[in-house]
Amino acid sequence: MIAVVHLGAGNTASVQFALERLGADVVVTSDASVIRDAERVVLPGVGAAGYAMERMDVLGLTAIIKAFERPLLGLCLGQQLLFADSDENGGATMLGFIPGRVTRMPVRDDLPVPHMGWSQLRGLKDDPLLEGVRDGDYAYFVHSYVCPDTDATIACADYGASVPAMVRSGNRWGCQFHPERSASAGARILNNFLEVGA
């Protein structure tokens, strides 16, 4: 069973449907015991990091997610939550699986913020979630904040500068983009997540 964490906002339904199309048994939940016992966890998110962490605290999920030892995938804001902290709304402490601070994307006249639309994945590293994904495949992004480029980065996109598009720390992965909206490449990444460690 795949638990898609529901924090009261976000793209949970589209993530659920994308996983179900791949044959997964999916439950959208904020129940700590269901998430703790799940085979894998997906942490989607839109909106503000501080709000998401507050919701996790209120629902009693922060410790459960930090202790989760099976495969976990953070999507969009969910990738950012894997890092230590964020500049958003004056600062937010996050899950801390990956060192570093999430910062606002620099504003340029030729590149509006948020970064919204299709960008190519580049610099793919050897990783089970990227099996069958090709350098240059497109993914769909919507974000105003960007993760630091660390040893955890396993794929990038270009938006005026290199943007960490996917990260990994142990059994925890992140996609800055929305794989559920990223056509065949996104479906392949989600399917790889369903199979990793199985």
SULJOCOR-V626519 format. One record per residue. N is the residue number from 1. PHI is phi in whole degrees, 0 to 359 (* if undefined). PSI is psi in degrees with one decimal (NA if undefined). OMEGA is omega in degrees with one decimal (none if undefined). Layout:
BEGIN
n->N phi->PHI psi->PSI omega->OMEGA
n->N phi->PHI psi->PSI omega->OMEGA
END
This chain:
BEGIN
n->1 phi->* psi->135.6 omega->178.8
n->2 phi->256 psi->122.7 omega->176.7
n->3 phi->264 psi->120.0 omega->172.3
n->4 phi->262 psi->116.6 omega->-172.9
n->5 phi->287 psi->127.5 omega->-179.8
n->6 phi->253 psi->115.2 omega->-179.0
n->7 phi->253 psi->12.5 omega->177.1
n->8 phi->98 psi->-8.1 omega->177.1
n->9 phi->205 psi->157.0 omega->174.3
n->10 phi->123 psi->-171.3 omega->-170.1
n->11 phi->260 psi->41.9 omega->-173.3
n->12 phi->295 psi->-39.7 omega->-176.2
n->13 phi->294 psi->-43.8 omega->-178.5
n->14 phi->293 psi->-34.3 omega->175.9
n->15 phi->293 psi->-44.5 omega->178.2
n->16 phi->303 psi->-48.3 omega->-177.4
n->17 phi->295 psi->-38.8 omega->179.5
n->18 phi->297 psi->-40.9 omega->179.2
n->19 phi->289 psi->-38.5 omega->179.1
n->20 phi->294 psi->-35.2 omega->176.4
n->21 phi->299 psi->-25.3 omega->178.5
n->22 phi->270 psi->4.6 omega->176.3
n->23 phi->93 psi->9.6 omega->-177.4
n->24 phi->280 psi->149.5 omega->170.2
n->25 phi->270 psi->110.3 omega->-168.9
n->26 phi->239 psi->138.8 omega->170.0
n->27 phi->230 psi->132.2 omega->173.7
n->28 phi->267 psi->121.7 omega->-168.8
n->29 phi->207 psi->154.4 omega->167.3
n->30 phi->240 psi->15.7 omega->-179.3
n->31 phi->278 psi->118.7 omega->-174.9
n->32 phi->300 psi->-39.4 omega->-177.3
n->33 phi->291 psi->-36.4 omega->177.6
n->34 phi->294 psi->-43.7 omega->179.7
n->35 phi->295 psi->-42.6 omega->-179.9
n->36 phi->300 psi->-37.1 omega->-174.2
n->37 phi->266 psi->-1.1 omega->-176.4
n->38 phi->293 psi->154.0 omega->175.5
n->39 phi->290 psi->-37.8 omega->175.7
n->40 phi->209 psi->159.6 omega->-177.0
n->41 phi->232 psi->136.7 omega->171.9
n->42 phi->246 psi->128.9 omega->-179.5
n->43 phi->247 psi->87.8 omega->178.1
n->44 phi->276 psi->171.2 omega->177.2
n->45 phi->181 psi->145.6 omega->166.7
n->46 phi->225 psi->160.0 omega->178.5
n->47 phi->98 psi->-148.9 omega->-169.5
n->48 phi->263 psi->140.8 omega->-179.7
n->49 phi->298 psi->-43.7 omega->-178.3
n->50 phi->300 psi->-43.4 omega->178.7
n->51 phi->297 psi->-44.0 omega->-179.6
n->52 phi->298 psi->-42.9 omega->179.3
n->53 phi->292 psi->-37.8 omega->176.7
n->54 phi->298 psi->-42.9 omega->178.6
n->55 phi->297 psi->-42.3 omega->178.3
n->56 phi->299 psi->-41.2 omega->178.5
n->57 phi->297 psi->-48.0 omega->-178.3
n->58 phi->299 psi->-39.1 omega->-177.9
n->59 phi->277 psi->-1.8 omega->-179.9
n->60 phi->71 psi->30.3 omega->-174.5
n->61 phi->259 psi->-19.3 omega->-172.2
n->62 phi->301 psi->-50.5 omega->-179.2
n->63 phi->294 psi->-36.0 omega->179.4
n->64 phi->297 psi->-46.5 omega->-178.1
n->65 phi->291 psi->-38.7 omega->178.2
n->66 phi->296 psi->-31.8 omega->-177.4
n->67 phi->270 psi->-6.3 omega->-174.9
n->68 phi->293 psi->124.8 omega->-172.9
n->69 phi->254 psi->-7.4 omega->178.4
n->70 phi->267 psi->177.4 omega->-174.9
n->71 phi->301 psi->134.0 omega->179.4
n->72 phi->228 psi->137.0 omega->-178.7
n->73 phi->231 psi->119.4 omega->175.6
n->74 phi->263 psi->133.2 omega->-177.1
n->75 phi->244 psi->130.8 omega->178.2
n->76 phi->58 psi->-114.2 omega->175.3
n->77 phi->304 psi->-32.1 omega->178.8
n->78 phi->301 psi->-34.6 omega->173.6
n->79 phi->295 psi->-44.7 omega->-178.6
n->80 phi->299 psi->-35.6 omega->-178.9
n->81 phi->294 psi->-17.0 omega->177.7
n->82 phi->289 psi->-18.8 omega->-176.5
n->83 phi->274 psi->176.1 omega->-173.1
n->84 phi->288 psi->-46.8 omega->-178.1
n->85 phi->201 psi->174.6 omega->-174.7
n->86 phi->220 psi->149.4 omega->174.1
n->87 phi->283 psi->-11.0 omega->-170.7
n->88 phi->299 psi->135.7 omega->177.9
n->89 phi->52 psi->40.6 omega->175.8
n->90 phi->87 psi->-2.0 omega->176.3
n->91 phi->123 psi->136.8 omega->177.6
n->92 phi->215 psi->134.7 omega->173.1
n->93 phi->273 psi->131.4 omega->-174.0
n->94 phi->243 psi->-157.7 omega->-170.0
n->95 phi->287 psi->-29.5 omega->172.0
n->96 phi->78 psi->21.4 omega->175.6
n->97 phi->291 psi->-30.9 omega->-178.2
n->98 phi->236 psi->129.4 omega->177.8
n->99 phi->296 psi->150.1 omega->174.1
n->100 phi->124 psi->163.1 omega->-174.9
n->101 phi->244 psi->131.3 omega->176.1
n->102 phi->280 psi->133.0 omega->-175.8
n->103 phi->233 psi->161.2 omega->177.8
n->104 phi->290 psi->140.6 omega->176.6
n->105 phi->297 psi->138.3 omega->177.7
n->106 phi->294 psi->139.4 omega->-179.7
n->107 phi->275 psi->130.5 omega->175.6
n->108 phi->231 psi->150.1 omega->-179.4
n->109 phi->300 psi->-34.7 omega->-175.7
n->110 phi->268 psi->-8.1 omega->-178.0
n->111 phi->227 psi->100.5 omega->-177.4
n->112 phi->290 psi->153.5 omega->172.7
n->113 phi->245 psi->128.1 omega->13.9
n->114 phi->283 psi->158.6 omega->168.1
n->115 phi->288 psi->109.5 omega->-174.7
n->116 phi->226 psi->119.7 omega->177.7
n->117 phi->133 psi->-165.5 omega->-173.9
n->118 phi->271 psi->131.1 omega->174.6
n->119 phi->224 psi->152.2 omega->-178.6
n->120 phi->279 psi->143.3 omega->173.7
n->121 phi->275 psi->131.7 omega->-176.7
n->122 phi->227 psi->161.6 omega->174.5
n->123 phi->61 psi->39.7 omega->-177.1
n->124 phi->293 psi->132.8 omega->175.8
n->125 phi->264 psi->164.2 omega->178.5
n->126 phi->288 psi->110.1 omega->-177.6
n->127 phi->207 psi->143.2 omega->-178.2
n->128 phi->300 psi->-28.9 omega->179.2
n->129 phi->286 psi->-17.2 omega->-179.4
n->130 phi->258 psi->6.8 omega->178.3
n->131 phi->298 psi->126.0 omega->-179.8
n->132 phi->85 psi->-5.5 omega->175.8
n->133 phi->268 psi->136.0 omega->-175.5
n->134 phi->255 psi->148.1 omega->172.3
n->135 phi->301 psi->125.5 omega->-177.5
n->136 phi->102 psi->-10.5 omega->173.7
n->137 phi->299 psi->149.2 omega->-177.3
n->138 phi->265 psi->147.1 omega->174.0
n->139 phi->224 psi->156.6 omega->-174.4
n->140 phi->259 psi->120.4 omega->-175.3
n->141 phi->249 psi->146.0 omega->166.5
n->142 phi->212 psi->100.9 omega->179.7
n->143 phi->198 psi->151.5 omega->177.6
n->144 phi->248 psi->-15.6 omega->179.6
n->145 phi->245 psi->152.5 omega->-173.2
n->146 phi->229 psi->140.6 omega->178.4
n->147 phi->281 psi->153.4 omega->175.0
n->148 phi->290 psi->150.5 omega->177.5
n->149 phi->274 psi->110.3 omega->-176.3
n->150 phi->233 psi->-175.2 omega->175.8
n->151 phi->297 psi->-15.7 omega->-179.9
n->152 phi->282 psi->-15.0 omega->-177.1
n->153 phi->293 psi->127.8 omega->177.8
n->154 phi->242 psi->-7.0 omega->173.6
n->155 phi->199 psi->150.4 omega->-179.6
n->156 phi->233 psi->165.7 omega->167.5
n->157 phi->229 psi->160.3 omega->178.4
n->158 phi->254 psi->123.6 omega->171.7
n->159 phi->219 psi->70.0 omega->-175.0
n->160 phi->82 psi->-24.3 omega->175.4
n->161 phi->204 psi->169.8 omega->179.7
n->162 phi->288 psi->125.5 omega->-179.3
n->163 phi->248 psi->122.3 omega->175.6
n->164 phi->299 psi->112.6 omega->-176.3
n->165 phi->267 psi->-29.5 omega->176.2
n->166 phi->218 psi->145.0 omega->179.1
n->167 phi->224 psi->161.4 omega->175.4
n->168 phi->211 psi->137.6 omega->169.9
n->169 phi->221 psi->103.7 omega->-178.2
n->170 phi->63 psi->-123.5 omega->-178.6
n->171 phi->269 psi->14.6 omega->-177.2
n->172 phi->242 psi->124.3 omega->179.0
n->173 phi->242 psi->159.3 omega->173.4
n->174 phi->221 psi->144.8 omega->170.9
n->175 phi->239 psi->118.6 omega->176.0
n->176 phi->292 psi->-27.4 omega->178.8
n->177 phi->272 psi->-179.5 omega->179.2
n->178 phi->256 psi->97.3 omega->-179.6
n->179 phi->297 psi->-28.7 omega->179.9
n->180 phi->291 psi->-10.9 omega->178.3
n->181 phi->240 psi->14.2 omega->-171.8
n->182 phi->249 psi->35.2 omega->172.0
n->183 phi->53 psi->-142.9 omega->-170.8
n->184 phi->293 psi->-36.3 omega->179.5
n->185 phi->295 psi->-42.7 omega->178.4
n->186 phi->296 psi->-41.8 omega->178.3
n->187 phi->297 psi->-38.2 omega->179.4
n->188 phi->295 psi->-42.3 omega->179.5
n->189 phi->297 psi->-43.9 omega->178.4
n->190 phi->296 psi->-41.2 omega->178.5
n->191 phi->295 psi->-39.3 omega->176.3
n->192 phi->298 psi->-38.7 omega->177.8
n->193 phi->297 psi->-39.4 omega->179.6
n->194 phi->294 psi->-25.9 omega->-175.9
n->195 phi->262 psi->-18.7 omega->-174.5
n->196 phi->295 psi->131.5 omega->177.5
n->197 phi->74 psi->3.4 omega->-176.9
n->198 phi->281 psi->NA omega->none
END
